[in-house]
Amino acid sequence: MQNSSFTTSLFRVTFTPDNSSLSFDINGYSLQSAKVVIGITVYGYGYKVVDQKRIDPCGSDSKDLKGLCPMPAAAIQILGNAAITSDELKKIPSGSYYHKSGVHELTTVDAIYYIPDLDGKVIVWINSTETGQPLACVSAELGNAKTVHQKGVALGIAVVVLLGLILSAIASGGGHSTTAAHLAANALALFGYFQAQALIGMTAVTMPPIVRSWTQNFQWSMGIIRVGFLQKMATWYLRSTGGKQSTYLSNLATTSVQVQKRSLYRRTNSQMAIAESLKHLTVKGIERVGFVSKIEITNIFFTSYMFFCIFIVCTIVAVVLFKVILELLHKAKWIKPERFQDFRVGWKVMLKGILFRIVLITFPQIIVLGFWELTRRDSPAETALAVCTIVTVLALLFWGSYNVWHRARRSIALHGNPAYILFSDSAILNKWGFLYVQFKATMYFFIIINLLHILMKALFIAFGQKNGTVQAVGLLVLELIMLVTICVMRPYMDKKTNGVNISIAVVNFINVILLLFFSNIFGVPSLAIGIMGVLFFILNTVFALVLLIMVLWASISAILSKNPDTRYQTMRDDRGSFIKSTSKHNLHDELDALGAAARGDGQQSQMSLARGGEGKLHKPMTQLDDESGGSGRPLLDNELGHIQGGFPPMRSHDSLMPRRNESPLRTGSPAQRGEGPWKRGVGY
């Protein structure tokens, strides 16, 4: 209200459905001394529940408001309650009521008042008793002290996702590649869905309170977690690098912060200076997310970045510790020699793959908040840190994607099958497998589409904080394209995984449709917006619960099963014939040697021994070493001759030449014969 004689620095209103009362807490400053009467208007889900309920501070029933009789020209604190009658509550579709002693009492409160994060609004008018003219008007959101934003929900979800990722790594180290691929695919799909929920909460769209609170449960997936010492570290780093800290949280004792479209005011010493210097600020989008998490706005990026670094360090420590424990158990002969042999031999390469996977998981978090930091520039050092992090993460992921694409194309050229090199070379699989194992071998390039999709979403969210409508339209287009792409291409490794990811894409698309309605681009009534908010909550609650149960069940089954790989169908891309554990590989080497000895072929026996003593996981001697540029392709005739004491080997760049005509005596590569590279010799 312009020319207001009363301004507020704190305004909190809570509705209690059990006794149908409004409790309010107001801190304000009056520039005029006068006798006043207070009028209260209450809206619930767009309906006007209470219309100008009159309260006289000088009346006998207004003991809590005696400080306003009359209203002084000074700082004022108002604590009080206002009763809401059943007739007023009936203006929203109601339950059953009855009269007792001539007073309306609520016996069965309608369920709508118990819905968490009540979507209501309170407007308080302060009118002059003498002239009847309004002196001031203040408003605030109305809550019912119930919310769907619960720390227990966020913690439980995080534990299930982390369990899936850890068991996937253990299964991979134990040689159960199929189980590891499925657990990782499901956990990553679930984590990606939670990040999509968090990104919706980061938009600048004015959403219903229940949607804001629900999406707040997933902000941990973006690294927005309050930890006391991290906030002190972030503040120190900001100030020491020339930045200025925000003071939103430090003024909460006398400041009312209403998110999305509400105001925040700062307090000064002089009463007149207060009225003249109050600032009208808006807390929405990423700022709102940080404020609700009790993180200062200027600390949001650094907090997320520190959790990224902590995640990296903890992973390295955990992997090294696991390696040490396995070696101690092996020396004490408490575990069989073949247990986790793949991990014990190639743990360094696996560690690199795990770290790259963490970069992929945290990609949305780094990109969104990094780009957002470029719009804020909290300090020169934090801006430089954001630029370096963005460039590094983009370079790593797109360079890895190019490596996968290049090796798959070479495998197609040499063997007519992209799976041969991608899955037979353990160095490639353990280092870059996180980019393609969840997809069909023929869809090795889909990770590039996925990364571009995330990158475009990040750009809309980071740079569109001033216009929620643009964000909603952009996200709608991107999610529609992604949904159509997944439905048409079906890129994932089997029907079940495709079904899960298609379902996630459908739910994400529905969510952004609702987000578009929340942006008020269509002028939808407030009641419809409130109903859509409840539908958003119900849809995503049920869907998230189903996904969590699915991942939890798969994780438990992997723990209890002796051979969890038998639970999954054989992949149609024949990757299983190329992926072999070290223990199985050694067994095949022994069979090769035995077969060569039975045939009297000493040279073949020597080849088997050489292959076993090479010290590299899953790399047959009939393949060119990847480090020499061959990318794991089968050796040609003259290369085999050199190993047996004959012709010199081909140079690594010769593999790029067109394939020569095969000898009629050759039977082709293992992939061409439809069998794995280890299926040779006696027993096959």
Summary of the structure (lengths in Angstrom):
residues: 684
radius of gyration: 32.6
end to end distance: 87.0
largest distance: 117.7
contacts: 2227
relative contact order: 0.09
helix: 56%
strand: 12%
